[in-house]
Amino acid sequence: HTRQRLRPAATFDLLTNNADRKGSHILLDQGSHIWLIDHGLCFNAHPKLRTVIWDFSGEAIPEALLADIDALLPMLEKGADLCARLRAHLSTGEISALVARARHILRLPVFPEPDPKHRPYPWPLV
């Protein structure tokens, strides 16, 4: 049951290019709600995905999550409110990379395998 609820977290990490998703950055509260914390190493323009959530590698990304990503794309266009708000925190290159990752996910809606050429896990793991 908890594994199932980790799919949105894995999708979030993929979309945001999270380079530091450690096990201690995933919290489960008393109501079994999953909280993701510490997003300090996200949104880099260069591929840096490092996460402990590789459980879904090779599996299809659920349609509901794809619909959310599809709905996000217009909000990231120049002139859109979210894009303007992100510009206060992210560079143009980081926003462009976010859009490219979103489009890539929609074109290839499968959770990736860890890249053997790069370190796929953050250190330390916890």
VEXTOR-448738 format. One record per atom (N, C-alpha, C): residue number from 1; x, y, z negated. Coordinates in Angstrom, 2 decimals, decimal comma. Each point is the difference from the previous one (the first is absolute). Layout:
N
    k        u        v        w
  NUM        X        Y        Z
...
end
This chain:
126
    k        u        v        w
    1     0,83    -1,20     0,00
    1    -0,83     1,20     0,00
    1     0,88     1,26     0,00
    2     1,02     0,04    -0,85
    2     0,90     1,15    -0,03
    2     0,79     0,08     1,30
    3     0,39    -1,15     0,55
    3     0,73    -0,01     1,27
    3    -0,81     0,70     1,08
    4    -1,27    -0,27     0,04
    4    -0,89     0,62     0,99
    4     0,00     1,53    -0,13
    5     0,03     0,48    -1,22
    5    -0,04     1,45    -0,23
    5     1,34     0,68     0,30
    6     1,03    -0,80     0,22
    6     1,30     0,58     0,34
    6     0,11     0,36     1,49
    7    -0,92    -0,47     0,83
    7     0,06     0,33     1,44
    7    -0,01     1,51     0,25
    8    -0,89     0,77    -0,64
    8     0,05     1,45     0,20
    8     1,34     0,60    -0,44
    9     0,59    -0,53    -1,07
    9     1,30     0,51    -0,47
    9     1,08    -0,30     1,04
   10    -0,01    -1,19     0,55
   10     0,98    -0,36     1,03
   10    -0,19     0,87     1,24
   11    -1,24     0,29     0,34
   11    -0,29     0,86     1,15
   11     0,46     1,42    -0,27
   12    -0,24     0,48    -1,20
   12     0,46     1,34    -0,39
   12     1,51     0,09     0,12
   13     0,71    -0,99    -0,52
   13     1,46     0,01     0,07
   13     0,48     0,00     1,45
   14    -0,63    -0,78     0,83
   14     0,35    -0,05     1,42
   14    -0,24     1,35     0,67
   15    -1,15     0,58    -0,25
   15    -0,35     1,28     0,61
   15     0,90     1,14    -0,48
   16     0,31     0,01    -1,28
   16     0,79     1,10    -0,56
   16     1,50    -0,25     0,06
   17     0,38    -1,20     0,48
   17     1,43    -0,33     0,11
   17     0,64     0,06    -1,38
   18    -0,65    -0,63    -0,96
   18     0,47     0,03    -1,38
   18     1,34    -0,73    -0,11
   19     1,00     0,67    -0,50
   19     1,33    -0,58    -0,12
   19     0,31    -0,43    -1,43
   20    -1,00     0,00    -0,87
   20     0,29    -0,29    -1,41
   20    -1,19    -0,61    -0,73
   21    -0,73    -0,94     0,60
   21    -1,12    -0,65    -0,68
   21     0,52    -1,16    -0,84
   22     0,26     0,30    -1,26
   22     0,46    -1,00    -0,95
   22    -1,19    -0,64    -0,69
   23     0,23    -1,14    -0,60
   23    -1,06    -0,67    -0,74
   23    -0,56     0,86    -1,12
   24     0,85     0,79    -0,64
   24    -0,46     0,85    -1,10
   24    -0,77     1,23     0,49
   25    -0,08     0,19     1,31
   25    -0,76     1,12     0,57
   25    -1,40    -0,43     0,41
   26    -0,38    -1,22    -0,39
   26    -1,35    -0,53     0,26
   26    -0,59    -0,35    -1,35
   27    -1,01     0,75    -0,39
   27    -0,60    -0,20    -1,32
   27    -1,41    -0,56     0,14
   28    -0,36    -0,89    -0,89
   28    -1,34    -0,58    -0,04
   28    -0,64     0,42    -1,31
   29    -1,14     0,72     0,07
   29    -0,63     0,46    -1,24
   29    -0,96    -1,05    -0,54
   30    -0,64     0,32    -1,12
   30    -0,90    -0,96    -0,66
   30    -1,19    -0,36     0,86
   31    -0,37     0,87     0,93
   31    -1,11    -0,28     0,91
   31     0,45    -0,68     1,28
   32     1,25    -0,47     0,02
   32     0,60    -0,67     1,14
   32     0,16     0,91     1,22
   33     0,06     1,30    -0,24
   33     0,26     0,94     1,09
   33     1,51     0,13     0,17
   34     0,45    -0,01     1,24
   34     1,43     0,13     0,28
   34     0,33     1,47     0,21
   35     1,05     0,46    -0,67
   35     0,49     1,37     0,13
   35     1,41    -0,05     0,55
   36     0,25     0,76     1,03
   36     1,35     0,12     0,55
   36     0,59     1,31    -0,51
   37     1,20    -0,07    -0,56
   37     0,65     1,20    -0,54
   37     1,37     0,17     0,64
   38     0,57     1,17    -0,18
   38     1,35     0,35     0,44
   38     0,12    -0,08     1,53
   39    -0,38     1,09     0,63
   39     0,06     0,10     1,46
   39     1,08     0,97     0,45
   40     1,08     0,08    -0,75
   40     1,06     0,96     0,29
   40     0,80    -0,30     1,25
   41     0,00    -1,24     0,46
   41     0,78    -0,37     1,18
   41    -0,92    -0,49     1,12
   42    -0,96     0,82     0,35
   42    -0,94    -0,32     1,08
   42     0,11     1,04     1,11
   43    -0,56    -0,32     1,13
   43    -0,17     0,92     1,14
   43     1,29     0,34     0,73
   44     1,07    -0,74    -0,20
   44     1,22     0,29     0,74
   44    -0,25    -0,19     1,49
   45     0,65     0,81     0,81
   45    -0,17    -0,10     1,46
   45     0,69    -1,26     0,55
   46     0,99    -0,52    -0,71
   46     0,72    -1,20     0,44
   46    -0,55    -1,23    -0,70
   47    -0,05    -1,14     0,66
   47    -0,53    -1,23    -0,63
   47     0,79    -0,38    -1,24
   48    -0,68    -0,05    -1,13
   48     0,66    -0,33    -1,26
   48    -0,87    -0,88    -0,89
   49    -0,97    -0,67     0,55
   49    -0,94    -0,77    -0,81
   49     0,74    -1,00    -0,89
   50    -0,14     0,21    -1,31
   50     0,52    -0,92    -1,00
   50    -1,10    -0,18    -1,04
   51    -0,51    -1,20    -0,09
   51    -1,12    -0,25    -0,88
   51     0,08    -1,42    -0,56
   52    -0,62    -0,21    -1,13
   52    -0,12    -1,36    -0,53
   52    -1,29    -0,65     0,50
   53    -0,79     0,71     0,79
   53    -1,27    -0,53     0,50
   53     0,17    -0,51     1,44
   54     0,65    -1,15     0,15
   54     0,13    -0,63     1,31
   54    -0,93    -1,22     0,09
   55    -0,90    -0,15    -0,94
   55    -0,88    -1,16    -0,08
   55    -0,82    -0,25     1,27
   56    -0,28     1,05     0,75
   56    -0,92    -0,11     1,13
   56     0,70    -0,04     1,35
   57     1,31    -0,10     0,01
   57     0,76    -0,01     1,26
   57    -0,60    -0,98     0,99
   58    -0,21     0,48     1,21
   58    -0,56    -0,83     1,06
   58    -1,51    -0,07     0,03
   59    -0,66     0,50    -1,05
   59    -1,47    -0,03    -0,05
   59    -0,58     1,26     0,63
   60    -1,21    -0,13     0,51
   60    -0,70     1,15     0,57
   60    -0,35     1,01    -1,09
   61     0,12     1,26     0,35
   61    -0,41     1,06    -0,92
   61    -1,53     0,08     0,08
   62    -0,69     0,00    -1,12
   62    -1,47    -0,02     0,01
   62    -0,61     1,19     0,77
   63    -1,10    -0,28     0,66
   63    -0,69     1,00     0,82
   63    -0,34     1,27    -0,78
   64    -0,42    -0,15    -1,23
   64    -0,37     1,18    -0,80
   64     1,20     0,93    -0,19
   65     1,18    -0,57    -0,20
   65     1,20     0,82    -0,15
   65     0,39     0,64     1,33
   66    -0,18    -0,73     1,09
   66     0,27     0,56     1,33
   66    -0,95     1,16     0,29
   67    -1,25    -0,14    -0,41
   67    -0,98     1,08     0,19
   67     0,42     1,24    -0,79
   68     0,53    -0,21    -1,20
   68     0,48     1,14    -0,80
   68     1,17     0,70     0,69
   69     0,91    -0,77     0,56
   69     1,15     0,59     0,71
   69    -0,48     0,73     1,25
   70    -0,94    -0,59     0,70
   70    -0,55     0,64     1,20
   70    -0,67     1,33    -0,37
   71    -0,70     0,04    -1,11
   71    -0,66     1,23    -0,45
   71     1,02     1,04    -0,47
   72     1,16    -0,46    -0,45
   72     1,04     0,91    -0,47
   72     0,67     0,76     1,16
   73     0,15    -0,63     1,14
   73     0,74     0,60     1,11
   73    -0,49     1,40     0,40
   74    -1,31     0,23     0,18
   74    -0,42     1,36     0,35
   74     0,33     1,04    -1,08
   75     0,08    -0,44    -1,24
   75     0,32     0,91    -1,10
   75     1,47     0,40     0,01
   76     0,82    -0,72     0,75
   76     1,43     0,28     0,07
   76     0,38     0,84     1,22
   77    -1,00     0,33     0,82
   77     0,26     0,82     1,19
   77     0,29     1,44    -0,40
   78     0,79     0,68     0,83
   78     0,28     1,42    -0,25
   78    -1,30     0,76    -0,16
   79    -0,04     0,85    -0,97
   79    -1,18     0,81    -0,26
   79    -0,98    -0,64    -0,96
   80     0,09    -1,30    -0,21
   80    -0,89    -0,67    -0,95
   80     0,43     0,36    -1,42
   81    -0,96     0,07    -0,91
   81     0,26     0,40    -1,38
   81     1,05    -0,87    -0,67
   82    -0,13    -1,32     0,12
   82     0,96    -0,89    -0,65
   82     1,40     0,23     0,54
   83     0,12     0,15     1,31
   83     1,31     0,25     0,60
   83     0,61     1,28    -0,58
   84    -0,79     1,04    -0,10
   84     0,49     1,26    -0,55
   84     0,45    -0,16    -1,45
   85    -0,77    -0,77    -0,76
   85     0,36    -0,22    -1,41
   85     1,27    -0,84    -0,12
   86     0,17    -0,97     0,89
   86     1,20    -0,84    -0,04
   86     1,25     0,79     0,36
   87    -0,17     0,99     0,87
   87     1,16     0,81     0,44
   87     0,66     0,73    -1,17
   88    -0,71     0,17    -1,08
   88     0,59     0,63    -1,19
   88     0,98    -0,96    -0,70
   89    -0,10    -1,29     0,32
   89     0,80    -1,01    -0,70
   89     0,87    -0,85     0,92
   90    -0,40    -0,11     1,26
   90     0,70    -0,87     0,95
   90     0,50     0,81     1,19
   91     1,09    -0,46     0,57
   91     0,52     0,65     1,21
   91    -0,86    -0,40     1,20
   92     0,16     0,74     1,08
   92    -0,71    -0,34     1,24
   92     0,37    -1,41     0,44
   93     1,27    -0,36    -0,13
   93     0,45    -1,34     0,37
   93    -0,62    -1,08    -0,86
   94    -0,17     0,27    -1,28
   94    -0,63    -0,99    -0,89
   94    -1,47    -0,18     0,34
   95    -0,68     1,09     0,33
   95    -1,41    -0,11     0,39
   95    -0,12    -0,73     1,34
   96     0,87     0,31     0,93
   96    -0,01    -0,69     1,30
   96     0,25    -1,50    -0,18
   97     0,93    -0,35    -0,90
   97     0,29    -1,41    -0,26
   97    -1,20    -0,69    -0,65
   98    -0,71     0,71    -0,88
   98    -1,22    -0,55    -0,61
   98    -1,04    -0,30     1,07
   99    -0,19     0,93     0,91
   99    -0,96    -0,20     1,10
   99     0,44    -1,19     0,86
  100     1,28    -0,07     0,30
  100     0,51    -1,11     0,82
  100    -0,21    -1,35    -0,71
  101     0,23    -0,03    -1,31
  101    -0,22    -1,25    -0,75
  101    -1,47    -0,37     0,02
  102    -0,88     0,98    -0,17
  102    -1,44    -0,29     0,02
  102    -0,40    -0,57     1,36
  103     0,47     0,60     1,06
  103    -0,32    -0,50     1,35
  103     0,57    -1,38     0,23
  104     1,20    -0,23    -0,49
  104     0,62    -1,32     0,14
  104    -0,82    -1,07    -0,74
  105    -0,44     0,32    -1,19
  105    -0,82    -0,95    -0,77
  105    -1,28    -0,32     0,77
  106    -0,61     1,01     0,59
  106    -1,24    -0,24     0,75
  106     0,26    -0,82     1,28
  107     1,16     0,18     0,61
  107     0,35    -0,77     1,20
  107     0,38    -1,44    -0,34
  108     0,67    -0,17    -1,12
  108     0,47    -1,31    -0,44
  108    -0,46    -0,20    -1,44
  109    -1,27    -0,37    -0,18
  109    -0,60    -0,04    -1,34
  109     0,34    -1,25    -0,81
  110     1,29    -0,20    -0,19
  110     0,50    -1,16    -0,75
  110     1,04     0,50    -1,00
  111    -0,06    -0,52    -1,22
  111     1,03     0,34    -0,97
  111     1,33    -0,52     0,50
  112     1,03     0,84     0,02
  112     1,29    -0,42     0,56
  112     0,74    -0,99    -0,90
  113     0,95    -0,67     0,61
  113     0,95    -0,83    -0,75
  113     1,12     0,93    -0,48
  114     0,65    -0,33    -1,09
  114     1,16     0,80    -0,40
  114     1,06    -0,01     1,11
  115     0,61     1,14     0,25
  115     1,02     0,13     1,02
  115     1,31    -0,59    -0,52
  116     0,51    -1,07     0,61
  116     1,23    -0,63    -0,51
  116     1,24     0,89     0,16
  117    -0,10     1,05     0,81
  117     1,15     0,89     0,21
  117     0,09     1,10    -1,07
  118    -1,07     0,16    -0,77
  118    -0,04     1,04    -1,02
  118    -0,42    -0,62    -1,33
  119     0,39     0,65    -1,06
  119    -0,38    -0,46    -1,35
  119    -1,49     0,26    -0,19
  120    -0,85    -1,04    -0,08
  120    -1,44     0,21    -0,08
  120    -0,54     0,21    -1,41
  121     0,85    -0,17    -1,01
  121    -0,45     0,15    -1,39
  121     0,73     1,17    -0,66
  122    -0,71     0,74    -0,86
  122     0,69     1,07    -0,74
  122     0,87    -0,63    -1,09
  123     0,93     0,78    -0,51
  123     0,83    -0,50    -1,08
  123     0,07     1,04    -1,11
  124    -0,17    -0,40    -1,23
  124    -0,37    -1,33    -0,44
  124    -1,47    -0,30     0,33
  125    -0,36    -1,26    -0,01
  125    -1,35    -0,42     0,37
  125    -1,06     0,49    -0,97
  126     0,39     0,23    -1,24
  126    -0,96     0,41    -1,03
  126     0,16     1,47    -0,32
end
